[in-house]
Amino acid sequence: MRHLIFVCPNTHLNVQHSLDEDDNTDQNEFTAISCPACTRLHFLSRKTGQLLGTGAAPKN
Ligand SMILES: [Zn+2]
């Protein structure tokens, strides 16, 4: 289980999301997650944990 934290683009809240480790999953693909902050769907890169289309650099 991986824990990713992203910033919801709608509410600008930090959201933690858990991803199942899946060896059969292409790490380049995006996964749709239901955002608990805004209840909408966001697409998250399984590889980088970044949201699709934001272009924002991850916080260190
Ligand atoms: Zn959201």
N, CA, C, O and the ligand as a Tripos MOL2 file, in Angstrom:
@<TRIPOS>MOLECULE
protein
  241   239    61     0     0
PROTEIN
NO_CHARGES

@<TRIPOS>ATOM
      1 N           0.8440   -1.2020    0.0000 N.3       1 MET1
      2 CA          0.0000    0.0000    0.0000 C.3       1 MET1
      3 C           0.8750    1.2450    0.0000 C.2       1 MET1
      4 O           1.7380    1.4140    0.8610 O.2       1 MET1
      5 N           0.6440    2.0920   -0.9550 N.am      2 ARG2
      6 CA          1.3730    3.3570   -1.0180 C.3       2 ARG2
      7 C           0.4370    4.4830   -0.6210 C.2       2 ARG2
      8 O          -0.7510    4.4760   -0.9440 O.2       2 ARG2
      9 N           0.9920    5.4330    0.0740 N.am      3 HIS3
     10 CA          0.2090    6.5970    0.4450 C.3       3 HIS3
     11 C           0.7150    7.8020   -0.3420 C.2       3 HIS3
     12 O           1.8900    8.1650   -0.2830 O.2       3 HIS3
     13 N          -0.1920    8.3920   -1.0620 N.am      4 LEU4
     14 CA          0.1550    9.5720   -1.8420 C.3       4 LEU4
     15 C          -0.5750   10.7750   -1.2760 C.2       4 LEU4
     16 O          -1.7060   10.6680   -0.8020 O.2       4 LEU4
     17 N           0.0790   11.9030   -1.3300 N.am      5 ILE5
     18 CA         -0.5790   13.1400   -0.9250 C.3       5 ILE5
     19 C          -0.5610   14.0950   -2.1130 C.2       5 ILE5
     20 O           0.4830   14.3700   -2.7060 O.2       5 ILE5
     21 N          -1.7310   14.5800   -2.4320 N.am      6 PHE6
     22 CA         -1.8150   15.5460   -3.5240 C.3       6 PHE6
     23 C          -2.6530   16.7240   -3.0650 C.2       6 PHE6
     24 O          -3.3690   16.6520   -2.0660 O.2       6 PHE6
     25 N          -2.5480   17.7970   -3.8100 N.am      7 VAL7
     26 CA         -3.3430   18.9850   -3.4960 C.3       7 VAL7
     27 C          -4.5490   19.0120   -4.4200 C.2       7 VAL7
     28 O          -4.4170   19.0680   -5.6430 O.2       7 VAL7
     29 N          -5.6950   18.9710   -3.8260 N.am      8 CYS8
     30 CA         -6.9330   19.0380   -4.5980 C.3       8 CYS8
     31 C          -6.9990   20.3780   -5.3280 C.2       8 CYS8
     32 O          -6.9240   21.4300   -4.6940 O.2       8 CYS8
     33 N          -7.1370   20.3490   -6.6490 N.am      9 PRO9
     34 CA         -7.1440   21.6010   -7.4150 C.3       9 PRO9
     35 C          -8.4110   22.4210   -7.1960 C.2       9 PRO9
     36 O          -8.4460   23.6090   -7.5170 O.2       9 PRO9
     37 N          -9.4210   21.8080   -6.6660 N.am     10 ASN10
     38 CA        -10.6800   22.5320   -6.4540 C.3      10 ASN10
     39 C         -10.7400   23.1960   -5.0890 C.2      10 ASN10
     40 O         -11.2670   24.3000   -4.9490 O.2      10 ASN10
     41 N         -10.1990   22.5230   -4.0910 N.am     11 THR11
     42 CA        -10.2910   23.0660   -2.7330 C.3      11 THR11
     43 C          -8.9420   23.5030   -2.1890 C.2      11 THR11
     44 O          -8.8700   24.1820   -1.1640 O.2      11 THR11
     45 N          -7.8620   23.1110   -2.8810 N.am     12 HIS12
     46 CA         -6.4920   23.4180   -2.4590 C.3      12 HIS12
     47 C          -6.1690   22.8040   -1.1000 C.2      12 HIS12
     48 O          -5.3250   23.3030   -0.3550 O.2      12 HIS12
     49 N          -6.8520   21.7260   -0.8050 N.am     13 LEU13
     50 CA         -6.5530   20.9940    0.4230 C.3      13 LEU13
     51 C          -5.6190   19.8390    0.1130 C.2      13 LEU13
     52 O          -5.6600   19.2550   -0.9700 O.2      13 LEU13
     53 N          -4.7810   19.5240    1.0810 N.am     14 ASN14
     54 CA         -3.9580   18.3300    0.9490 C.3      14 ASN14
     55 C          -4.8090   17.1000    1.1890 C.2      14 ASN14
     56 O          -5.5080   16.9960    2.1980 O.2      14 ASN14
     57 N          -4.7430   16.1730    0.2520 N.am     15 VAL15
     58 CA         -5.5370   14.9580    0.3470 C.3      15 VAL15
     59 C          -4.5990   13.7570    0.3220 C.2      15 VAL15
     60 O          -3.7280   13.6480   -0.5420 O.2      15 VAL15
     61 N          -4.7880   12.8740    1.2700 N.am     16 GLN16
     62 CA         -3.9990   11.6460    1.2780 C.3      16 GLN16
     63 C          -4.8150   10.5340    0.6650 C.2      16 GLN16
     64 O          -5.9970   10.3640    0.9640 O.2      16 GLN16
     65 N          -4.1600    9.7780   -0.2000 N.am     17 HIS17
     66 CA         -4.8410    8.6830   -0.8650 C.3      17 HIS17
     67 C          -3.9560    7.4480   -0.8120 C.2      17 HIS17
     68 O          -2.7350    7.5340   -0.9480 O.2      17 HIS17
     69 N          -4.5850    6.3100   -0.6140 N.am     18 SER18
     70 CA         -3.8600    5.0460   -0.5610 C.3      18 SER18
     71 C          -4.0150    4.3040   -1.8750 C.2      18 SER18
     72 O          -5.1230    4.1550   -2.3910 O.2      18 SER18
     73 N          -2.9060    3.8440   -2.4070 N.am     19 LEU19
     74 CA         -2.9270    3.0560   -3.6290 C.3      19 LEU19
     75 C          -2.5370    1.6240   -3.3230 C.2      19 LEU19
     76 O          -1.5910    1.3730   -2.5770 O.2      19 LEU19
     77 N          -3.2560    0.7070   -3.8930 N.am     20 ASP20
     78 CA         -2.8630   -0.6880   -3.7730 C.3      20 ASP20
     79 C          -1.6410   -0.9400   -4.6410 C.2      20 ASP20
     80 O          -1.5790   -0.4990   -5.7890 O.2      20 ASP20
     81 N          -0.6940   -1.6360   -4.0980 N.am     21 GLU21
     82 CA          0.4300   -2.0650   -4.9220 C.3      21 GLU21
     83 C          -0.0510   -3.1660   -5.8420 C.2      21 GLU21
     84 O          -0.6620   -4.1410   -5.4030 O.2      21 GLU21
     85 N           0.2260   -3.0030   -7.0990 N.am     22 ASP22
     86 CA         -0.2110   -3.9990   -8.0550 C.3      22 ASP22
     87 C           0.8840   -4.1730   -9.1060 C.2      22 ASP22
     88 O           1.1110   -3.2930   -9.9360 O.2      22 ASP22
     89 N           1.5430   -5.2970   -9.0570 N.am     23 ASP23
     90 CA          2.6540   -5.5290   -9.9590 C.3      23 ASP23
     91 C           2.2070   -5.6110  -11.4120 C.2      23 ASP23
     92 O           3.0070   -5.4490  -12.3330 O.2      23 ASP23
     93 N           0.9330   -5.8610  -11.6000 N.am     24 ASN24
     94 CA          0.4270   -5.9900  -12.9610 C.3      24 ASN24
     95 C          -0.0050   -4.6600  -13.5460 C.2      24 ASN24
     96 O          -0.4020   -4.5780  -14.7080 O.2      24 ASN24
     97 N           0.0760   -3.6360  -12.7420 N.am     25 THR25
     98 CA         -0.3790   -2.3360  -13.2110 C.3      25 THR25
     99 C           0.7700   -1.5700  -13.8370 C.2      25 THR25
    100 O           1.8660   -1.4840  -13.2850 O.2      25 THR25
    101 N           0.4910   -1.0260  -14.9860 N.am     26 ASP26
    102 CA          1.4540   -0.1720  -15.6500 C.3      26 ASP26
    103 C           1.6670    1.0850  -14.8170 C.2      26 ASP26
    104 O           0.7230    1.8320  -14.5570 O.2      26 ASP26
    105 N           2.8810    1.3110  -14.4090 N.am     27 GLN27
    106 CA          3.1650    2.4470  -13.5340 C.3      27 GLN27
    107 C           3.0200    3.7860  -14.2370 C.2      27 GLN27
    108 O           3.0230    4.8360  -13.5950 O.2      27 GLN27
    109 N           2.8960    3.7480  -15.5360 N.am     28 ASN28
    110 CA          2.7180    4.9990  -16.2570 C.3      28 ASN28
    111 C           1.2560    5.4020  -16.3790 C.2      28 ASN28
    112 O           0.9330    6.4850  -16.8690 O.2      28 ASN28
    113 N           0.3970    4.5330  -15.9350 N.am     29 GLU29
    114 CA         -1.0080    4.8560  -16.1360 C.3      29 GLU29
    115 C          -1.5510    5.7260  -15.0080 C.2      29 GLU29
    116 O          -0.9750    5.8120  -13.9230 O.2      29 GLU29
    117 N          -2.6510    6.3490  -15.2960 N.am     30 PHE30
    118 CA         -3.3100    7.1900  -14.3180 C.3      30 PHE30
    119 C          -4.4860    6.4400  -13.7140 C.2      30 PHE30
    120 O          -5.1510    5.6480  -14.3810 O.2      30 PHE30
    121 N          -4.7190    6.7010  -12.4690 N.am     31 THR31
    122 CA         -5.8320    6.0700  -11.7990 C.3      31 THR31
    123 C          -6.8250    7.1320  -11.3580 C.2      31 THR31
    124 O          -6.4420    8.1820  -10.8410 O.2      31 THR31
    125 N          -8.0820    6.8530  -11.5650 N.am     32 ALA32
    126 CA         -9.1270    7.7960  -11.1680 C.3      32 ALA32
    127 C          -9.4670    7.5720   -9.7070 C.2      32 ALA32
    128 O          -9.7830    6.4590   -9.2860 O.2      32 ALA32
    129 N          -9.3980    8.6310   -8.9580 N.am     33 ILE33
    130 CA         -9.7330    8.5200   -7.5450 C.3      33 ILE33
    131 C         -10.8470    9.5020   -7.2080 C.2      33 ILE33
    132 O         -10.9520   10.5920   -7.7700 O.2      33 ILE33
    133 N         -11.6570    9.0700   -6.2780 N.am     34 SER34
    134 CA        -12.7310    9.9320   -5.7970 C.3      34 SER34
    135 C         -12.1800   10.8010   -4.6850 C.2      34 SER34
    136 O         -11.7760   10.3000   -3.6360 O.2      34 SER34
    137 N         -12.1650   12.0950   -4.9150 N.am     35 CYS35
    138 CA        -11.5340   13.0210   -3.9790 C.3      35 CYS35
    139 C         -12.4350   13.2620   -2.7700 C.2      35 CYS35
    140 O         -13.5840   13.6720   -2.9330 O.2      35 CYS35
    141 N         -11.9330   13.0160   -1.5660 N.am     36 PRO36
    142 CA        -12.7430   13.2470   -0.3690 C.3      36 PRO36
    143 C         -12.9450   14.7230   -0.0680 C.2      36 PRO36
    144 O         -13.8450   15.0900    0.6870 O.2      36 PRO36
    145 N         -12.1170   15.5610   -0.6510 N.am     37 ALA37
    146 CA        -12.2160   16.9920   -0.3680 C.3      37 ALA37
    147 C         -13.3220   17.6560   -1.1930 C.2      37 ALA37
    148 O         -14.0850   18.4780   -0.6840 O.2      37 ALA37
    149 N         -13.3940   17.2880   -2.4670 N.am     38 CYS38
    150 CA        -14.3620   17.9410   -3.3400 C.3      38 CYS38
    151 C         -15.3660   16.9550   -3.9350 C.2      38 CYS38
    152 O         -16.2800   17.3510   -4.6580 O.2      38 CYS38
    153 N         -15.1940   15.6880   -3.6320 N.am     39 THR39
    154 CA        -16.0700   14.5850   -4.0580 C.3      39 THR39
    155 C         -16.0510   14.3600   -5.5730 C.2      39 THR39
    156 O         -16.8650   13.5980   -6.0950 O.2      39 THR39
    157 N         -15.1470   15.0040   -6.2660 N.am     40 ARG40
    158 CA        -15.0260   14.7760   -7.6970 C.3      40 ARG40
    159 C         -13.9310   13.7640   -7.9740 C.2      40 ARG40
    160 O         -13.2050   13.3360   -7.0760 O.2      40 ARG40
    161 N         -13.8350   13.3980   -9.2350 N.am     41 LEU41
    162 CA        -12.7850   12.4740   -9.6340 C.3      41 LEU41
    163 C         -11.5480   13.2440  -10.0570 C.2      41 LEU41
    164 O         -11.6270   14.2440  -10.7710 O.2      41 LEU41
    165 N         -10.4110   12.7570   -9.6030 N.am     42 HIS42
    166 CA         -9.1450   13.2760  -10.0920 C.3      42 HIS42
    167 C          -8.3600   12.1170  -10.6760 C.2      42 HIS42
    168 O          -8.5240   10.9690  -10.2620 O.2      42 HIS42
    169 N          -7.5200   12.4200  -11.6270 N.am     43 PHE43
    170 CA         -6.6700   11.3980  -12.2140 C.3      43 PHE43
    171 C          -5.2580   11.5780  -11.7030 C.2      43 PHE43
    172 O          -4.6320   12.6250  -11.8700 O.2      43 PHE43
    173 N          -4.7840   10.5310  -11.0790 N.am     44 LEU44
    174 CA         -3.5070   10.5830  -10.3870 C.3      44 LEU44
    175 C          -2.5320    9.6250  -11.0560 C.2      44 LEU44
    176 O          -2.8670    8.4720  -11.3270 O.2      44 LEU44
    177 N          -1.3420   10.1040  -11.3160 N.am     45 SER45
    178 CA         -0.3110    9.2370  -11.8670 C.3      45 SER45
    179 C           0.1470    8.2540  -10.8160 C.2      45 SER45
    180 O           0.5270    8.6500   -9.7140 O.2      45 SER45
    181 N           0.1140    6.9880  -11.1430 N.am     46 ARG46
    182 CA          0.5780    5.9780  -10.1980 C.3      46 ARG46
    183 C           2.0930    6.0550  -10.0240 C.2      46 ARG46
    184 O           2.6390    5.6340   -9.0040 O.2      46 ARG46
    185 N           2.7480    6.5920  -11.0250 N.am     47 LYS47
    186 CA          4.2080    6.6370  -10.9800 C.3      47 LYS47
    187 C           4.7090    7.7920  -10.1320 C.2      47 LYS47
    188 O           5.5940    7.6200   -9.2940 O.2      47 LYS47
    189 N           4.1420    8.9650  -10.3530 N.am     48 THR48
    190 CA          4.6730   10.1590   -9.6930 C.3      48 THR48
    191 C           3.7620   10.6800   -8.5960 C.2      48 THR48
    192 O           4.1910   11.4780   -7.7620 O.2      48 THR48
    193 N           2.5210   10.2410   -8.5860 N.am     49 GLY49
    194 CA          1.5760   10.7420   -7.5960 C.3      49 GLY49
    195 C           1.0520   12.1190   -7.9220 C.2      49 GLY49
    196 O           0.3840   12.7500   -7.1040 O.2      49 GLY49
    197 N           1.3590   12.5900   -9.1320 N.am     50 GLN50
    198 CA          0.8850   13.9060   -9.5250 C.3      50 GLN50
    199 C          -0.4720   13.8070  -10.1870 C.2      50 GLN50
    200 O          -0.8170   12.7960  -10.7980 O.2      50 GLN50
    201 N          -1.2250   14.8680  -10.0530 N.am     51 LEU51
    202 CA         -2.5070   14.9390  -10.7220 C.3      51 LEU51
    203 C          -2.3020   15.1760  -12.2070 C.2      51 LEU51
    204 O          -1.3940   15.8940  -12.6240 O.2      51 LEU51
    205 N          -3.1580   14.5600  -12.9840 N.am     52 LEU52
    206 CA         -3.1270   14.7520  -14.4160 C.3      52 LEU52
    207 C          -3.5270   16.1880  -14.7580 C.2      52 LEU52
    208 O          -4.5480   16.6930  -14.2900 O.2      52 LEU52
    209 N          -2.7090   16.8250  -15.5770 N.am     53 GLY53
    210 CA         -3.0960   18.1070  -16.1290 C.3      53 GLY53
    211 C          -2.7680   19.3110  -15.2760 C.2      53 GLY53
    212 O          -3.0040   20.4430  -15.6980 O.2      53 GLY53
    213 N          -2.2300   19.1010  -14.0850 N.am     54 THR54
    214 CA         -1.9350   20.2580  -13.2520 C.3      54 THR54
    215 C          -0.5810   20.8360  -13.5780 C.2      54 THR54
    216 O          -0.3920   22.0520  -13.5430 O.2      54 THR54
    217 N           0.3770   19.9600  -13.8990 N.am     55 GLY55
    218 CA          1.7120   20.4100  -14.1920 C.3      55 GLY55
    219 C           2.4500   20.9470  -12.9920 C.2      55 GLY55
    220 O           3.5150   21.5490  -13.1270 O.2      55 GLY55
    221 N           1.8890   20.7330  -11.8190 N.am     56 ALA56
    222 CA          2.4970   21.2570  -10.6010 C.3      56 ALA56
    223 C           3.6140   20.3350  -10.1330 C.2      56 ALA56
    224 O           3.5030   19.1110  -10.1920 O.2      56 ALA56
    225 N           4.6660   20.9390   -9.6760 N.am     57 ALA57
    226 CA          5.7590   20.1550   -9.1370 C.3      57 ALA57
    227 C           5.3880   19.6500   -7.7400 C.2      57 ALA57
    228 O           4.7690   20.3650   -6.9520 O.2      57 ALA57
    229 N           5.7730   18.4170   -7.4520 N.am     58 PRO58
    230 CA          5.4560   17.8930   -6.1260 C.3      58 PRO58
    231 C           6.2370   18.6220   -5.0370 C.2      58 PRO58
    232 O           7.3660   19.0630   -5.2490 O.2      58 PRO58
    233 N           5.6250   18.7360   -3.8950 N.am     59 LYS59
    234 CA          6.2910   19.3710   -2.7740 C.3      59 LYS59
    235 C           7.2360   18.3930   -2.1060 C.2      59 LYS59
    236 O           6.9390   17.2080   -1.9520 O.2      59 LYS59
    237 N           8.3650   18.9140   -1.7190 N.am     60 ASN60
    238 CA          9.3190   18.0450   -1.0480 C.3      60 ASN60
    239 C           9.1220   18.0560    0.4640 C.2      60 ASN60
    240 O           9.8480   17.3730    1.1860 O.2      60 ASN60
    241 ZN        -10.5950   17.2780   -5.2020 Zn       61 ZN61
@<TRIPOS>BOND
     1     1     2 1
     2     2     3 1
     3     3     4 2
     4     3     5 am
     5     5     6 1
     6     6     7 1
     7     7     8 2
     8     7     9 am
     9     9    10 1
    10    10    11 1
    11    11    12 2
    12    11    13 am
    13    13    14 1
    14    14    15 1
    15    15    16 2
    16    15    17 am
    17    17    18 1
    18    18    19 1
    19    19    20 2
    20    19    21 am
    21    21    22 1
    22    22    23 1
    23    23    24 2
    24    23    25 am
    25    25    26 1
    26    26    27 1
    27    27    28 2
    28    27    29 am
    29    29    30 1
    30    30    31 1
    31    31    32 2
    32    31    33 am
    33    33    34 1
    34    34    35 1
    35    35    36 2
    36    35    37 am
    37    37    38 1
    38    38    39 1
    39    39    40 2
    40    39    41 am
    41    41    42 1
    42    42    43 1
    43    43    44 2
    44    43    45 am
    45    45    46 1
    46    46    47 1
    47    47    48 2
    48    47    49 am
    49    49    50 1
    50    50    51 1
    51    51    52 2
    52    51    53 am
    53    53    54 1
    54    54    55 1
    55    55    56 2
    56    55    57 am
    57    57    58 1
    58    58    59 1
    59    59    60 2
    60    59    61 am
    61    61    62 1
    62    62    63 1
    63    63    64 2
    64    63    65 am
    65    65    66 1
    66    66    67 1
    67    67    68 2
    68    67    69 am
    69    69    70 1
    70    70    71 1
    71    71    72 2
    72    71    73 am
    73    73    74 1
    74    74    75 1
    75    75    76 2
    76    75    77 am
    77    77    78 1
    78    78    79 1
    79    79    80 2
    80    79    81 am
    81    81    82 1
    82    82    83 1
    83    83    84 2
    84    83    85 am
    85    85    86 1
    86    86    87 1
    87    87    88 2
    88    87    89 am
    89    89    90 1
    90    90    91 1
    91    91    92 2
    92    91    93 am
    93    93    94 1
    94    94    95 1
    95    95    96 2
    96    95    97 am
    97    97    98 1
    98    98    99 1
    99    99   100 2
   100    99   101 am
   101   101   102 1
   102   102   103 1
   103   103   104 2
   104   103   105 am
   105   105   106 1
   106   106   107 1
   107   107   108 2
   108   107   109 am
   109   109   110 1
   110   110   111 1
   111   111   112 2
   112   111   113 am
   113   113   114 1
   114   114   115 1
   115   115   116 2
   116   115   117 am
   117   117   118 1
   118   118   119 1
   119   119   120 2
   120   119   121 am
   121   121   122 1
   122   122   123 1
   123   123   124 2
   124   123   125 am
   125   125   126 1
   126   126   127 1
   127   127   128 2
   128   127   129 am
   129   129   130 1
   130   130   131 1
   131   131   132 2
   132   131   133 am
   133   133   134 1
   134   134   135 1
   135   135   136 2
   136   135   137 am
   137   137   138 1
   138   138   139 1
   139   139   140 2
   140   139   141 am
   141   141   142 1
   142   142   143 1
   143   143   144 2
   144   143   145 am
   145   145   146 1
   146   146   147 1
   147   147   148 2
   148   147   149 am
   149   149   150 1
   150   150   151 1
   151   151   152 2
   152   151   153 am
   153   153   154 1
   154   154   155 1
   155   155   156 2
   156   155   157 am
   157   157   158 1
   158   158   159 1
   159   159   160 2
   160   159   161 am
   161   161   162 1
   162   162   163 1
   163   163   164 2
   164   163   165 am
   165   165   166 1
   166   166   167 1
   167   167   168 2
   168   167   169 am
   169   169   170 1
   170   170   171 1
   171   171   172 2
   172   171   173 am
   173   173   174 1
   174   174   175 1
   175   175   176 2
   176   175   177 am
   177   177   178 1
   178   178   179 1
   179   179   180 2
   180   179   181 am
   181   181   182 1
   182   182   183 1
   183   183   184 2
   184   183   185 am
   185   185   186 1
   186   186   187 1
   187   187   188 2
   188   187   189 am
   189   189   190 1
   190   190   191 1
   191   191   192 2
   192   191   193 am
   193   193   194 1
   194   194   195 1
   195   195   196 2
   196   195   197 am
   197   197   198 1
   198   198   199 1
   199   199   200 2
   200   199   201 am
   201   201   202 1
   202   202   203 1
   203   203   204 2
   204   203   205 am
   205   205   206 1
   206   206   207 1
   207   207   208 2
   208   207   209 am
   209   209   210 1
   210   210   211 1
   211   211   212 2
   212   211   213 am
   213   213   214 1
   214   214   215 1
   215   215   216 2
   216   215   217 am
   217   217   218 1
   218   218   219 1
   219   219   220 2
   220   219   221 am
   221   221   222 1
   222   222   223 1
   223   223   224 2
   224   223   225 am
   225   225   226 1
   226   226   227 1
   227   227   228 2
   228   227   229 am
   229   229   230 1
   230   230   231 1
   231   231   232 2
   232   231   233 am
   233   233   234 1
   234   234   235 1
   235   235   236 2
   236   235   237 am
   237   237   238 1
   238   238   239 1
   239   239   240 2
@<TRIPOS>SUBSTRUCTURE
     1 MET1         2 RESIDUE 1 A MET
     2 ARG2         6 RESIDUE 1 A ARG
     3 HIS3        10 RESIDUE 1 A HIS
     4 LEU4        14 RESIDUE 1 A LEU
     5 ILE5        18 RESIDUE 1 A ILE
     6 PHE6        22 RESIDUE 1 A PHE
     7 VAL7        26 RESIDUE 1 A VAL
     8 CYS8        30 RESIDUE 1 A CYS
     9 PRO9        34 RESIDUE 1 A PRO
    10 ASN10       38 RESIDUE 1 A ASN
    11 THR11       42 RESIDUE 1 A THR
    12 HIS12       46 RESIDUE 1 A HIS
    13 LEU13       50 RESIDUE 1 A LEU
    14 ASN14       54 RESIDUE 1 A ASN
    15 VAL15       58 RESIDUE 1 A VAL
    16 GLN16       62 RESIDUE 1 A GLN
    17 HIS17       66 RESIDUE 1 A HIS
    18 SER18       70 RESIDUE 1 A SER
    19 LEU19       74 RESIDUE 1 A LEU
    20 ASP20       78 RESIDUE 1 A ASP
    21 GLU21       82 RESIDUE 1 A GLU
    22 ASP22       86 RESIDUE 1 A ASP
    23 ASP23       90 RESIDUE 1 A ASP
    24 ASN24       94 RESIDUE 1 A ASN
    25 THR25       98 RESIDUE 1 A THR
    26 ASP26      102 RESIDUE 1 A ASP
    27 GLN27      106 RESIDUE 1 A GLN
    28 ASN28      110 RESIDUE 1 A ASN
    29 GLU29      114 RESIDUE 1 A GLU
    30 PHE30      118 RESIDUE 1 A PHE
    31 THR31      122 RESIDUE 1 A THR
    32 ALA32      126 RESIDUE 1 A ALA
    33 ILE33      130 RESIDUE 1 A ILE
    34 SER34      134 RESIDUE 1 A SER
    35 CYS35      138 RESIDUE 1 A CYS
    36 PRO36      142 RESIDUE 1 A PRO
    37 ALA37      146 RESIDUE 1 A ALA
    38 CYS38      150 RESIDUE 1 A CYS
    39 THR39      154 RESIDUE 1 A THR
    40 ARG40      158 RESIDUE 1 A ARG
    41 LEU41      162 RESIDUE 1 A LEU
    42 HIS42      166 RESIDUE 1 A HIS
    43 PHE43      170 RESIDUE 1 A PHE
    44 LEU44      174 RESIDUE 1 A LEU
    45 SER45      178 RESIDUE 1 A SER
    46 ARG46      182 RESIDUE 1 A ARG
    47 LYS47      186 RESIDUE 1 A LYS
    48 THR48      190 RESIDUE 1 A THR
    49 GLY49      194 RESIDUE 1 A GLY
    50 GLN50      198 RESIDUE 1 A GLN
    51 LEU51      202 RESIDUE 1 A LEU
    52 LEU52      206 RESIDUE 1 A LEU
    53 GLY53      210 RESIDUE 1 A GLY
    54 THR54      214 RESIDUE 1 A THR
    55 GLY55      218 RESIDUE 1 A GLY
    56 ALA56      222 RESIDUE 1 A ALA
    57 ALA57      226 RESIDUE 1 A ALA
    58 PRO58      230 RESIDUE 1 A PRO
    59 LYS59      234 RESIDUE 1 A LYS
    60 ASN60      238 RESIDUE 1 A ASN
    61 ZN61       241 GROUP 0 **** ****
